[in-house]
Amino acid sequence: MDAVWTKDDDTTKALGDSAPRRVALTCAFVVTNDDDDVLLVDPHADGSWKQWMLPYSSLILDSDPITKKALSALDTESTLLDVQKALDALLADKRDEYQQALNDHINNVFPRGTLELGDAIGLNYSLKFSKTSDSYTGYRFEYRSARSIGATTEAPSFGYLCRG
């Protein structure tokens, strides 16, 4: 079962055989400039623009003891709410690693000092089958505002601005 939900949704559906075996704690950045243009990036190396998305960063967890313990508690009778609680607990336990992953990734895209990170502006969760790991992955998607300080978001090598 693939699913997407927020804290306000009905989360009582049982997982069945869809219990996640890996986790992605993800933050998408809604980057704007002084003209309120929104940065969209092309994740394809060839610049094909087959898919546009917000710049993001993730901390992938699957094999450390804390993650294994949290995920092993999920079984066929567990619900989406149980997955949500496990993801939130893992974020609390891994907050420093998560923040470091966000800082490292965003500073690989934007030179230091050219991006001002803002507040959290959204949150949702998803459960999706991953072909990469041949298992279900539980995702926690946080959305944060950010402001570009300078012209770095106009570089065509990693982004495209659309009028906000």
Backbone as CSV, one residue per row, in Angstrom:
resi,resn,N_x,N_y,N_z,CA_x,CA_y,CA_z,C_x,C_y,C_z
1,MET,0.837,-1.172,0.000,0.000,0.000,0.000,0.888,1.244,0.000
2,ASP,0.721,2.117,-0.956,1.351,3.425,-0.932,0.356,4.402,-0.328
3,ALA,0.838,5.355,0.457,-0.050,6.309,1.106,0.673,7.629,1.334
4,VAL,-0.097,8.710,1.354,0.384,10.038,1.709,-0.629,10.617,2.671
5,TRP,-0.149,11.233,3.781,-1.071,11.781,4.762,-0.441,12.916,5.544
6,THR,-1.315,13.676,6.213,-0.890,14.731,7.127,-1.401,14.361,8.515
7,LYS,-1.057,15.172,9.505,-1.492,14.886,10.875,-3.001,14.976,11.034
8,ASP,-3.683,15.650,10.120,-5.133,15.816,10.210,-5.913,14.693,9.525
9,ASP,-5.248,13.816,8.806,-5.924,12.761,8.052,-6.232,11.549,8.919
10,ASP,-7.126,10.695,8.411,-7.431,9.426,9.074,-6.213,8.517,8.917
11,THR,-5.642,8.122,10.025,-4.419,7.313,9.998,-4.638,5.946,10.637
12,THR,-5.872,5.449,10.596,-6.189,4.187,11.266,-6.045,2.968,10.355
13,LYS,-5.709,3.157,9.100,-5.590,2.037,8.173,-4.403,1.159,8.553
14,ALA,-4.629,-0.149,8.643,-3.564,-1.100,8.981,-2.590,-1.234,7.807
15,LEU,-1.329,-1.447,8.124,-0.278,-1.523,7.113,-0.291,-2.805,6.299
16,GLY,-0.757,-3.892,6.887,-0.647,-5.173,6.205,0.819,-5.505,5.991
17,ASP,1.189,-5.844,4.762,2.591,-6.207,4.477,3.421,-4.998,4.035
18,SER,2.956,-3.782,4.364,3.621,-2.561,3.903,4.450,-1.852,4.969
19,ALA,4.801,-2.532,6.042,5.602,-1.893,7.090,6.951,-1.448,6.512
20,PRO,7.361,-0.206,6.766,8.625,0.277,6.199,9.834,-0.403,6.828
21,ARG,10.884,-0.564,6.026,12.152,-1.117,6.496,13.282,-0.102,6.359
22,ARG,12.936,1.072,5.854,13.895,2.177,5.801,13.119,3.478,5.931
23,VAL,13.845,4.553,6.230,13.246,5.846,6.521,13.992,6.928,5.758
24,ALA,13.258,7.914,5.288,13.860,9.119,4.707,13.260,10.327,5.419
25,LEU,14.080,10.994,6.210,13.672,12.242,6.847,14.083,13.344,5.883
26,THR,13.108,13.988,5.257,13.355,14.869,4.122,12.860,16.279,4.391
27,CYS,13.605,17.239,3.906,13.194,18.636,3.971,13.268,19.214,2.565
28,ALA,12.144,19.751,2.105,12.107,20.473,0.831,12.139,21.961,1.140
29,PHE,12.917,22.692,0.362,13.098,24.117,0.589,12.312,24.911,-0.445
30,VAL,11.421,25.771,0.014,10.683,26.668,-0.866,11.502,27.962,-0.916
31,VAL,12.382,28.018,-1.918,13.346,29.108,-2.035,12.772,30.205,-2.927
32,THR,12.737,31.423,-2.391,12.284,32.571,-3.170,13.374,33.638,-3.173
33,ASN,13.268,34.546,-4.149,14.204,35.666,-4.207,13.437,36.959,-3.918
34,ASP,14.063,38.090,-4.128,13.429,39.375,-3.821,12.191,39.650,-4.670
35,ASP,12.087,38.996,-5.823,10.915,39.165,-6.690,9.835,38.119,-6.409
36,ASP,10.039,37.306,-5.364,9.132,36.206,-5.008,9.034,35.144,-6.090
37,ASP,10.088,35.005,-6.897,10.188,33.870,-7.805,10.495,32.639,-6.958
38,VAL,10.018,31.491,-7.382,10.236,30.241,-6.653,11.222,29.387,-7.439
39,LEU,12.227,28.865,-6.740,13.240,28.047,-7.393,12.746,26.625,-7.562
40,LEU,12.807,26.123,-8.787,12.548,24.717,-9.084,13.818,24.151,-9.677
41,VAL,14.148,22.924,-9.336,15.373,22.322,-9.845,15.056,21.130,-10.732
42,ASP,15.979,20.852,-11.604,15.907,19.686,-12.478,16.859,18.635,-11.919
43,PRO,16.343,17.530,-11.392,17.228,16.531,-10.792,17.969,15.662,-11.813
44,HIS,17.694,15.857,-13.094,18.338,15.049,-14.126,19.643,15.680,-14.578
45,ALA,20.691,14.886,-14.602,22.017,15.386,-14.960,22.053,15.946,-16.381
46,ASP,21.212,15.416,-17.268,21.233,15.874,-18.659,20.429,17.154,-18.865
47,GLY,19.789,17.646,-17.808,19.015,18.878,-17.928,17.781,18.723,-18.781
48,SER,17.154,17.543,-18.736,16.005,17.268,-19.590,14.713,17.925,-19.102
49,TRP,14.678,18.357,-17.864,13.493,18.974,-17.260,12.249,18.104,-17.416
50,LYS,12.420,16.800,-17.303,11.277,15.890,-17.327,10.455,16.003,-16.044
51,GLN,11.113,16.452,-14.995,10.439,16.594,-13.706,11.031,17.802,-12.993
52,TRP,10.169,18.686,-12.529,10.636,19.841,-11.777,10.289,19.633,-10.320
53,MET,11.178,20.054,-9.432,10.906,19.882,-8.011,11.604,20.956,-7.204
54,LEU,11.195,21.043,-5.949,11.861,21.945,-5.025,13.203,21.340,-4.637
55,PRO,14.216,22.163,-4.361,15.465,21.590,-3.843,15.189,20.941,-2.490
56,TYR,15.812,19.809,-2.251,15.553,19.087,-1.009,16.801,18.375,-0.526
57,SER,16.706,17.905,0.709,17.777,17.116,1.300,17.148,16.053,2.181
58,SER,17.796,14.901,2.283,17.263,13.802,3.081,18.341,13.155,3.934
59,LEU,17.906,12.636,5.052,18.723,11.749,5.864,18.080,10.378,5.744
60,ILE,18.772,9.434,5.112,18.255,8.077,4.902,18.731,7.201,6.054
61,LEU,17.787,6.498,6.659,18.093,5.632,7.801,17.547,4.238,7.534
62,ASP,18.391,3.227,7.780,17.877,1.862,7.664,18.624,0.840,8.502
63,SER,19.884,1.062,8.782,20.645,-0.023,9.404,21.192,0.279,10.794
64,ASP,21.044,1.509,11.274,21.574,1.790,12.610,20.629,1.204,13.670
65,PRO,21.108,0.919,14.856,20.301,0.264,15.892,19.025,1.018,16.283
66,ILE,19.086,2.345,16.352,17.897,3.117,16.737,16.806,2.965,15.685
67,THR,17.172,3.051,14.416,16.198,2.903,13.338,15.645,1.489,13.294
68,LYS,16.524,0.487,13.392,16.066,-0.903,13.378,15.061,-1.174,14.492
69,LYS,15.331,-0.649,15.689,14.432,-0.857,16.823,13.079,-0.203,16.562
70,ALA,13.088,1.038,16.060,11.834,1.750,15.790,11.006,1.043,14.727
71,LEU,11.664,0.565,13.667,10.935,-0.084,12.584,10.505,-1.502,12.934
72,SER,11.257,-2.188,13.773,10.887,-3.559,14.139,9.599,-3.600,14.948
73,ALA,9.224,-2.476,15.559,7.978,-2.417,16.320,6.752,-2.339,15.403
74,LEU,6.953,-2.075,14.115,5.850,-1.988,13.168,5.587,-3.361,12.558
75,ASP,4.322,-3.765,12.565,3.953,-5.062,11.999,2.684,-4.915,11.166
76,THR,2.082,-6.024,10.759,0.911,-5.989,9.877,-0.298,-5.306,10.506
77,GLU,-0.362,-5.289,11.823,-1.479,-4.639,12.519,-1.221,-3.163,12.799
78,SER,-0.004,-2.702,12.597,0.328,-1.295,12.820,-0.438,-0.424,11.824
79,THR,-0.602,0.846,12.185,-1.350,1.783,11.351,-0.440,2.882,10.816
80,LEU,-1.008,3.701,9.944,-0.260,4.858,9.454,0.117,5.785,10.603
81,LEU,-0.732,5.880,11.611,-0.403,6.692,12.787,0.830,6.129,13.498
82,ASP,0.948,4.812,13.554,2.140,4.199,14.165,3.398,4.551,13.372
83,VAL,3.289,4.551,12.047,4.419,4.935,11.199,4.770,6.399,11.463
84,GLN,3.759,7.245,11.499,3.965,8.675,11.758,4.678,8.896,13.087
85,LYS,4.240,8.218,14.128,4.881,8.352,15.443,6.322,7.853,15.409
86,ALA,6.575,6.766,14.689,7.941,6.238,14.576,8.842,7.231,13.844
87,LEU,8.326,7.846,12.773,9.114,8.817,12.015,9.412,10.056,12.862
88,ASP,8.416,10.529,13.597,8.624,11.693,14.466,9.638,11.379,15.571
89,ALA,9.553,10.171,16.134,10.496,9.774,17.190,11.916,9.658,16.635
90,LEU,12.044,9.113,15.423,13.371,9.016,14.810,13.947,10.401,14.538
91,LEU,13.119,11.337,14.108,13.611,12.702,13.906,14.112,13.288,15.222
92,ALA,13.363,13.069,16.298,13.796,13.578,17.607,15.139,12.967,18.009
93,ASP,15.304,11.654,17.762,16.558,10.972,18.110,17.719,11.365,17.206
94,LYS,17.420,11.699,15.978,18.455,11.963,14.962,18.508,13.434,14.559
95,ARG,17.996,14.323,15.380,17.888,15.751,15.046,19.223,16.348,14.583
96,ASP,20.305,16.060,15.293,21.609,16.632,14.921,22.082,16.117,13.562
97,GLU,21.940,14.814,13.312,22.336,14.243,12.021,21.481,14.812,10.889
98,TYR,20.187,14.952,11.165,19.248,15.509,10.187,19.653,16.937,9.827
99,GLN,19.895,17.764,10.834,20.264,19.152,10.584,21.583,19.234,9.819
100,GLN,22.534,18.363,10.136,23.807,18.352,9.421,23.600,17.970,7.955
101,ALA,22.740,16.977,7.699,22.452,16.574,6.316,21.821,17.732,5.541
102,LEU,20.906,18.459,6.178,20.282,19.600,5.510,21.315,20.672,5.191
103,ASN,22.146,21.003,6.171,23.161,22.039,5.969,24.164,21.642,4.893
104,ASP,24.629,20.382,4.927,25.618,19.932,3.943,25.055,19.998,2.535
105,HIS,23.833,19.496,2.359,23.260,19.453,1.021,22.975,20.856,0.493
106,ILE,22.347,21.683,1.289,21.983,23.015,0.805,23.234,23.840,0.512
107,ASN,24.314,23.609,1.264,25.549,24.348,0.995,26.318,23.789,-0.200
108,ASN,25.947,22.594,-0.669,26.508,22.079,-1.915,25.840,22.731,-3.124
109,VAL,24.606,23.208,-2.947,23.856,23.835,-4.029,24.045,25.347,-4.017
110,PHE,23.981,25.930,-2.844,24.111,27.373,-2.681,25.406,27.679,-1.943
111,PRO,26.196,28.599,-2.447,27.391,28.992,-1.684,26.982,29.504,-0.301
112,ARG,27.802,29.222,0.687,27.500,29.673,2.051,27.211,31.166,2.066
113,GLY,26.196,31.529,2.823,25.845,32.931,2.961,24.926,33.461,1.876
114,THR,24.479,32.611,0.944,23.589,33.079,-0.116,22.157,32.596,0.074
115,LEU,21.904,31.894,1.179,20.567,31.378,1.447,20.242,31.588,2.915
116,GLU,19.085,32.113,3.155,18.620,32.351,4.520,17.452,31.403,4.782
117,LEU,17.652,30.401,5.652,16.600,29.430,5.937,15.566,30.033,6.863
118,GLY,14.299,29.757,6.577,13.201,30.277,7.372,12.525,29.181,8.172
119,ASP,11.266,29.393,8.453,10.485,28.506,9.301,9.936,27.310,8.535
120,ALA,9.511,26.306,9.304,8.771,25.187,8.727,7.404,25.712,8.287
121,ILE,6.991,25.338,7.065,5.715,25.820,6.545,4.772,24.686,6.165
122,GLY,5.205,23.449,6.325,4.345,22.323,5.997,4.973,21.015,6.417
123,LEU,4.126,19.989,6.534,4.586,18.664,6.946,3.625,17.621,6.421
124,ASN,4.161,16.568,5.820,3.345,15.405,5.495,4.201,14.148,5.560
125,TYR,3.542,13.025,5.461,4.182,11.716,5.571,3.777,10.888,4.370
126,SER,4.622,9.933,4.015,4.223,8.999,2.967,4.876,7.645,3.195
127,LEU,4.266,6.673,2.619,4.741,5.295,2.649,4.741,4.830,1.207
128,LYS,5.920,4.504,0.691,6.027,4.129,-0.713,6.961,2.935,-0.863
129,PHE,6.639,2.103,-1.849,7.517,0.992,-2.166,8.710,1.521,-2.925
130,SER,9.897,1.167,-2.494,11.135,1.610,-3.117,11.750,0.458,-3.903
131,LYS,11.891,0.646,-5.192,12.551,-0.369,-6.011,14.022,-0.478,-5.647
132,THR,14.612,0.646,-5.226,16.028,0.667,-4.862,16.331,-0.310,-3.736
133,SER,15.496,-0.289,-2.702,15.749,-1.146,-1.543,14.868,-2.391,-1.529
134,ASP,13.958,-2.513,-2.499,13.015,-3.633,-2.566,12.236,-3.769,-1.246
135,SER,11.825,-2.613,-0.722,11.058,-2.597,0.523,10.289,-1.280,0.593
136,TYR,9.416,-1.192,1.576,8.701,0.062,1.787,9.590,1.036,2.549
137,THR,9.454,2.318,2.184,10.172,3.394,2.854,9.142,4.341,3.463
138,GLY,9.376,4.719,4.715,8.548,5.722,5.367,9.226,7.073,5.211
139,TYR,8.494,8.046,4.682,9.030,9.387,4.456,8.360,10.390,5.386
140,ARG,9.155,11.283,5.925,8.642,12.428,6.667,9.127,13.650,5.896
141,PHE,8.192,14.375,5.264,8.506,15.534,4.449,8.187,16.814,5.212
142,GLU,9.225,17.561,5.527,9.064,18.881,6.117,9.332,19.884,4.998
143,TYR,8.566,20.953,4.972,8.769,22.018,3.996,9.183,23.269,4.756
144,ARG,10.283,23.905,4.316,10.787,25.109,4.986,10.948,26.231,3.979
145,SER,10.635,27.422,4.423,10.853,28.587,3.574,12.344,28.934,3.573
146,ALA,12.777,29.571,2.511,14.159,30.038,2.402,14.184,31.210,1.438
147,ARG,15.093,32.130,1.669,15.248,33.300,0.799,16.633,33.275,0.185
148,SER,16.682,33.504,-1.111,17.955,33.626,-1.806,18.486,35.034,-1.575
149,ILE,19.746,35.106,-1.184,20.400,36.394,-0.963,21.466,36.522,-2.036
150,GLY,21.109,37.047,-3.178,22.048,37.141,-4.294,21.483,36.449,-5.511
151,ALA,22.282,36.379,-6.552,21.813,35.872,-7.848,22.065,34.386,-8.041
152,THR,22.415,33.655,-7.011,22.798,32.252,-7.194,21.670,31.391,-7.739
153,THR,20.405,31.721,-7.471,19.302,30.878,-7.933,19.032,31.041,-9.422
154,GLU,19.743,31.930,-10.097,19.497,32.119,-11.517,20.436,31.275,-12.364
155,ALA,21.300,30.496,-11.735,22.226,29.646,-12.476,21.459,28.504,-13.132
156,PRO,21.503,28.391,-14.462,20.722,27.368,-15.154,21.208,25.950,-14.889
157,SER,22.388,25.783,-14.290,22.911,24.437,-14.059,22.105,23.688,-13.010
158,PHE,21.371,24.406,-12.154,20.625,23.674,-11.141,19.225,24.183,-10.898
159,GLY,18.780,25.165,-11.598,17.436,25.622,-11.281,16.788,26.468,-12.339
160,TYR,15.534,26.725,-12.106,14.735,27.548,-12.964,13.767,28.314,-12.092
161,LEU,13.641,29.573,-12.321,12.728,30.375,-11.522,11.425,30.582,-12.264
162,CYS,10.325,30.467,-11.562,9.040,30.791,-12.139,8.424,31.915,-11.323
163,ARG,7.659,32.721,-11.939,7.058,33.870,-11.248,6.123,33.359,-10.155
164,GLY,6.341,33.822,-8.895,5.553,33.398,-7.729,4.170,33.955,-7.729
